[in-house]
Amino acid sequence: MNKEQRRKASIDLSLTYLNSYYANWRLTKVLTIQKLLIEKYTFYKDFSSDIKQGDDADGNATIAQEITHGLYFDAIAHCVQYVEDLFALIKSAQQPDYFVRNIITYKAGEVTNFIKNFKINSKTVSEIYHFPTELIFSEIKNKTAFDTGSRNLIELTEDIVKFYKEYEFFYNQYKHGLSVAMRPFGNVFDNEQIKKDKVGEFDPYIAVYDNLNLEAAGKKGTLNIQHGVLMPGFTENVRPFVGELSKENNFLRLVFPPDLQNFAIELLVDKARKIRSCINIFISNYSKQISFIEGKREFQLPSDYQKNIDYFCSYTKTED
């Protein structure tokens, strides 16, 4: 197989993969979770006996606390994985002739590092989403649309990378060993708490566990002084030995999301819509780039990520 044959084969395989890709799937999952949170008392009623905690008489307390928290953690996980999906595609496209190999068997650690170290500016964003930055426009409205779309894409990418860095730890704690606080203080919800939850007056209390001492946690980024240091299980048997347990990284501390004051499922739905928009932009632009031969070139940029509306741009260029 010579270079040209490899290129053509890779184009066909890449387009086959991208044409079967469903960029809406994780958004669908987050929207499903949003609906479950609204209808949870009805949805889980039929099998509450299987899922309720032993100290919960009718299952409602379990739904109000453990099930609710679990659904939020699952939505966080899908959003974090959504970001990894996007950057796995972007990174795989850096070697077009081996796109299929790279995307099917990508190394998660490399993608994670790629996200965390990615420098966002107009040049890098145009490169990863495969659209040009230097174009001559005959009409001012087209230039305005291009500039707005480019700025939108930069802002979307900045926002989802920031989200990834802030919530990756929550994803890891949920994914590995379920190290999350489904029942943060160990107490079953009482009737008053359940009533408030049923009418939407009980905000979710999202927290995951960390065991690192404060110095190590500060370096890792899992310690937020503004949230304070909250240690559940601070019993008489634990208190005298907190210093020693801390040095051993062998104690419990709660870590809260940065959006502690206004955390809600709507926040995660918004992030999912932003990521979906970026994935769609990548797939469309990359597909058009690798299959381009000569003549009119097309690409798109985001206009309204909430409604999934894009600007469609075209220009004439001969093959390089």
Secondary structure by P-SEA (a helix, b strand, c coil): ccaaaaaaaaaaaaaaaaaacccaaaaaaaaaaaaaaaaccccccccccccccccccccccccccaaaaaaaaaaaaaaaaaaaaaaaaaaaaccccaaaaaaacccaaaaaaaaaaccccaaaaaaaaccccbbbbccaaaaaaaaaaaaaaaaaaaaaaaaaaacaaaaaaaacccccccccccccccaaaaaaaaacccccbbbbbbcccaaaaaaacccccccccccccccccccccaaaaaaaccbbbbbbccccccccaaaaaaaaaaaaaaaaaaaaaaaaaaaccccbbbbbbbcccccbbbbbbbbbbccc
